[in-house]
C-alpha cells in the first residue's frame, strides 16, 4: 500500500515499558480489527513511558494511553470507522478534557 499524506496510520508503541503493559496484544488486535485502508505500525518508543500501551492515530495526531487489547474494538469502530475520538481513552497530557460534573 502506497503511503500518502492523507493515509491513516495507527502507531502502537512496542518499546520495553509498553510491551510489559501488553502492547503486543494491542498491536495484534489493531492488526485484526482495523479497516484495510488504515496502516497499523509497530512503532519504537513514542516518548511517553509509563503511560502505555500508547497508541497514536495519524494524521489526526490523536493519542490514546493505557490501551488494552479489549479496548481496540472501541477505537476501531468509533474513531477509525466513525471519525469520533474515544474521549474516555484520550491521553490527557495532549488532549485537554473538560471536567465532567
C-alpha positions in Angstrom: 0.0 0.0 0.0 1.4 3.4 -1.0 1.6 5.9 1.9 0.4 9.4 1.1 0.0 12.5 3.3 -3.7 11.7 3.8 -3.1 8.0 4.7 -4.3 7.0 8.2 -1.9 5.1 10.4 -2.1 3.7 13.9 1.2 3.6 15.7 1.4 1.2 18.6 4.4 1.5 20.8 6.4 -1.7 21.1 9.2 -0.4 23.3 10.1 -2.2 26.5 7.7 -0.5 29.0 4.7 -0.6 26.7 5.4 -4.2 25.9 5.4 -5.0 29.6 2.0 -3.4 29.8 0.5 -5.6 27.0 1.4 -3.6 23.8 2.0 -6.8 21.8 -1.6 -7.8 22.3 -2.8 -4.3 21.5 -0.9 -4.4 18.2 -2.3 -7.8 17.3 -5.8 -6.6 18.0 -5.4 -3.5 15.8 -3.9 -5.7 13.0 -7.0 -7.9 13.1 -9.7 -5.2 13.6 -8.5 -2.1 11.7 -10.0 -1.3 8.3 -7.8 -2.3 5.4 -7.1 1.3 4.4 -5.5 2.0 7.8 -1.9 1.1 8.2 -1.0 -0.4 11.6 2.6 0.1 12.6 4.6 -1.4 15.4 6.5 1.7 16.5 9.5 2.3 18.6 9.2 4.5 21.7 6.7 7.3 21.4 8.3 9.1 24.4 5.5 8.6 26.9 6.9 5.8 29.0 4.8 4.6 31.9 1.5 5.7 30.4 1.2 2.8 27.9 0.4 1.0 26.0 0.5 4.1 23.8 -1.4 4.4 20.6 -1.1 7.4 18.1 -3.5 7.8 15.3 -2.1 9.8 12.3 -2.6 12.2 10.6 -5.0 13.5 13.3 -2.4 13.2 16.0 -4.8 11.6 18.4 -3.1 9.9 21.4 -4.6 7.1 23.4 -2.9 5.9 26.6 -3.3 2.8 28.8 -4.9 0.9 25.9 -5.7 -2.7 26.4 -6.5 -5.2 23.7 -10.1 -5.3 24.7 -10.5 -1.6 24.0 -9.1 -1.7 20.5 -12.6 -2.6 19.1 -13.9 0.7 20.5 -11.1 2.7 18.9 -11.5 0.9 15.6 -15.3 1.3 15.4 -15.7 4.8 16.9 -12.6 6.5 15.7 -11.2 4.7 12.7 -14.5 3.9 11.1 -16.8 6.5 12.7 -14.5 9.5 12.8 -15.1 10.3 16.5 -12.3 10.1 19.1 -12.9 7.8 22.1 -12.9 10.6 24.7 -12.6 8.4 27.8 -9.3 6.9 26.5 -7.6 10.0 25.3 -4.1 10.8 26.7 -4.8 13.8 29.0 -1.3 15.2 28.6 -2.0 16.1 25.0 -5.8 16.3 24.9 -7.4 18.5 27.5 -10.7 17.1 28.6 -13.5 19.2 30.0 -14.3 18.2 33.6 -17.5 16.2 33.9 -19.7 17.2 36.9 
